[in-house]
């Protein structure tokens, strides 16, 4: 698996922060961790709790990423299919899917 270049890491972080601020303000601050081909995204909610959200898997394109959703029941990330029916898509699509499931409707 390819590791995303630094410019892609910066870009995906900026894109997701802007998207969350515009559509999911209840996520508070997003934090990103990078391990190999994976980007782990968690939200630091306004009430002080931390909510793991998604794991993105880089496949060589800054536009399309694989998507794993954090499942509290197993304390793991599980690969998922996006609402579009595809196993990969934009980071924003993955964030929207996770936030709908974890946080409900956007404010």
KAJO-V816478 format. One record per pair of residues at least 24 apart in sequence whose ideal C-beta (glycine too) atoms are under 10 Angstrom apart, sorted by the first residue. I is the first residue (numbers start at 0). J is the second residue. D is the distance in whole Angstrom. If there is no record, write none. Layout:
I&J&D, I&J&D
This chain:
0&35&6, 0&36&4, 0&37&8, 0&56&7, 0&57&7, 0&58&8, 0&59&9, 0&65&10, 1&35&9, 1&36&6, 1&56&10, 1&57&6, 1&58&7, 1&59&5, 1&60&10, 2&33&8, 2&34&9, 2&35&6, 2&36&6, 2&37&9, 2&57&7, 3&33&8, 3&35&9, 3&36&7, 3&37&9, 3&38&7, 3&55&9, 3&56&10, 3&57&4, 3&58&10, 3&59&9, 3&60&10, 3&61&8, 3&64&9, 4&57&9, 4&61&9, 5&33&10, 6&61&8, 7&38&9, 7&57&7, 7&59&10, 7&60&9, 7&61&5, 7&64&10, 8&33&6, 8&38&7, 8&57&9, 8&61&10, 10&61&6, 10&90&9, 11&38&6, 11&40&9, 11&55&7, 11&57&9, 11&61&7, 11&64&8, 11&89&10, 11&90&5, 11&91&10, 12&38&8, 12&40&9, 12&90&9, 14&61&9, 14&89&8, 14&90&6, 14&91&7, 14&94&9, 15&40&6, 15&52&10, 15&53&9, 15&55&9, 15&89&10, 15&90&5, 15&91&7, 15&93&9, 15&94&6, 17&91&9, 18&89&9, 18&90&8, 18&91&5, 18&92&10, 18&94&6, 18&95&8, 18&98&10, 19&52&10, 19&91&9, 19&94&7, 19&95&10, 19&98&8, 19&105&10, 21&91&10, 21&105&9, 22&91&8, 22&94&8, 22&95&7, 22&98&8, 22&105&5, 22&106&9, 23&52&10, 23&94&7, 23&95&8, 23&97&9, 23&98&5, 23&99&9, 23&101&10, 23&102&7, 23&104&10, 23&105&6, 23&106&8, 24&105&8, 24&106&5, 25&98&8, 25&101&10, 25&102&6, 25&103&8, 25&104&10, 25&105&8, 25&106&6, 26&50&8, 26&52&8, 26&94&8, 26&97&10, 26&98&7, 26&101&9, 26&102&7, 26&105&10, 29&94&8, 31&55&9, 33&57&9, 36&64&9, 36&65&9, 37&64&10, 37&65&9, 37&67&8, 37&76&8, 38&64&8, 38&90&8, 38&93&10, 39&67&9, 39&69&9, 39&76&8, 40&69&9, 40&90&8, 40&93&8, 40&94&7, 40&97&8, 41&69&8, 42&94&9, 42&97&9, 42&98&8, 42&101&8, 42&102&8, 44&101&10, 44&102&8, 50&97&9, 50&98&9, 50&101&6, 50&102&8, 51&75&10, 51&76&8, 51&97&9, 51&101&9, 52&76&10, 52&93&8, 52&94&7, 52&96&9, 52&97&4, 52&98&7, 52&100&9, 52&101&6, 52&102&9, 53&79&9, 53&90&8, 53&93&5, 53&94&6, 53&96&8, 53&97&5, 53&98&9, 53&101&10, 54&78&9, 54&79&10, 54&93&9, 54&97&10, 55&87&9, 55&89&10, 55&90&6, 55&93&6, 55&94&9, 56&86&10, 56&87&8, 56&93&10, 58&87&7, 60&87&9, 61&89&10, 61&90&9, 62&87&9, 62&88&9, 62&89&6, 62&90&9, 63&87&5, 63&88&6, 63&89&7, 63&90&9, 63&92&10, 64&88&7, 64&89&7, 64&90&6, 64&92&9, 64&93&7, 65&93&9, 66&90&9, 66&92&8, 66&93&4, 66&94&9, 66&96&7, 66&97&8, 67&93&9, 67&97&10, 68&93&8, 68&96&7, 68&97&6, 68&100&7, 68&101&9, 69&97&7, 69&100&10, 69&101&8, 70&100&10, 71&101&9
